[in-house]
Amino acid sequence: MPERVDIVNFGAGPSALPTSILEEAAKGLLNYRNTGIGLTELSHRSKEFGTLTKHLESLIREQLEVPSNYHIAFTQGGGSGQFSAVVLNLLARHRLLNPNVTDEERVMDYVVTGSWSKKASEEAKRLGGGKVNVVVDGRTYSKTGKAFDNIPPHDKWAFSPKPAFVYYCENETVDGVQFSHEEGSAQAFPFHLTDPSVPIVADYSSSFMSRPIPRLKDHALIYAGAQKNIGPSGLTILIIRDDLLVDTDAAAKLGAAPVPITLVYKTLADSGSLYNTPPMFPMYVSELVLERMKNSGGLQRLEEANRRKATLLYDTLDEAEKKGLVKVKVQPGSKSWMNATFELVGEGAEQKFLEGAEAKGFKQLKGHR
Ligand SMILES: Cc1ncc(COP(=O)(O)O)c(C=O)c1O
């Protein structure tokens, strides 16, 4: 029977959490900060949980340098919940600003660089209320014409003139495609091509708190699930600019789709994430993880560590590719620091690799699809 120390867990999310944090959280589950009550048995409106929420918020705000005109909200529903919430809130906002624009003329711009942004764009199509314009589809520029393996050249991007919002996914977990963080890189998000009055929305689910967010102030909304990098599943973190906190009921009177109350950004912000019971345990573990991160050098140190890890891994994979052992899936410049995707060359090689890895305690290496 293996112990935790025998295992290297590569799960892309839910992902490994530090043992010392889980041990501390286990104590808090029984007796939170000498209250004699476990964290998940306390009221979410208690003084203690209020302190935890404020501290969690400040750990995110300080480390990501989030300006004061952005709210940080904690909710449920995961990244998939946000695929819907983004559309409903941003179309309501657009309706209030442009009451005479028809649904035919109302456009949502989706940048499709992998399976998660594709899924988000499909949810936007399903919900309706506006048309989806795929700004660019990474598959068109891929080695095979079918896979997502690149951030496409900027001159191929076709933004709409005045969309309700522009949406992209910063790190495509399944495909291993990530935007570059180097300002001016051909694979960086082309903020210079966007209209500054159009809200930009980014899914940071699988890279949140792994390094600083480039040009955070150019975004209107950034969201992430906790389960990849900072805690257990069940918690979704939203960084929402003030102008997205609109009265969705007023928009519904003008013809927009009514928004379920727990998805309304204004409700989440106005209630301090307490409109309904927030995911208390994932928030607690995330607080412990982010506190430890801050005390051990913060995001700058983590960025350096992650850069070294990615360089070592991709250098090793490149060597193996030269020897004909593996095929690295993603094109240079677009390779994710978080999820490296590669194939083993040869009949049965992948199965053999996974079995060998498993025997050494390397678990959850197979892609999560
Ligand atoms: C980039 C990205 N976006 C969205 C999601 C969906 O998140 P959830 O399962 O929390 O709904 C995932 C999940 O793996 C993801 O990796």
The ligand as a MOL file (V3000), in Angstrom:
LIG
                    3D

  0  0  0     0  0            999 V3000
M  V30 BEGIN CTAB
M  V30 COUNTS 16 16 0 0 0
M  V30 BEGIN ATOM
M  V30 1 C -8.9060 25.9360 -18.5670 0
M  V30 2 C -10.1060 25.3050 -17.9540 0
M  V30 3 N -11.2800 25.9820 -18.0010 0
M  V30 4 C -12.3970 25.4650 -17.4750 0
M  V30 5 C -12.4020 24.2320 -16.8690 0
M  V30 6 C -13.6720 23.6880 -16.2910 0
M  V30 7 O -13.5950 23.7490 -14.9230 0
M  V30 8 P -14.6340 23.0230 -13.9670 0
M  V30 9 O -14.4110 21.5550 -14.0820 0
M  V30 10 O -14.2650 23.5860 -12.6270 0
M  V30 11 O -15.9960 23.4300 -14.3990 0
M  V30 12 C -11.2100 23.4980 -16.7760 0
M  V30 13 C -11.1830 22.1840 -16.1050 0
M  V30 14 O -10.2890 21.3790 -16.1890 0
M  V30 15 C -10.0320 24.0440 -17.3410 0
M  V30 16 O -8.8830 23.3850 -17.2900 0
M  V30 END ATOM
M  V30 BEGIN BOND
M  V30 1 1 1 2
M  V30 2 1 2 3
M  V30 3 2 2 15
M  V30 4 2 3 4
M  V30 5 1 4 5
M  V30 6 1 5 6
M  V30 7 2 5 12
M  V30 8 1 6 7
M  V30 9 1 7 8
M  V30 10 2 8 9
M  V30 11 1 8 10
M  V30 12 1 8 11
M  V30 13 1 12 13
M  V30 14 1 12 15
M  V30 15 2 13 14
M  V30 16 1 15 16
M  V30 END BOND
M  V30 END CTAB
M  END
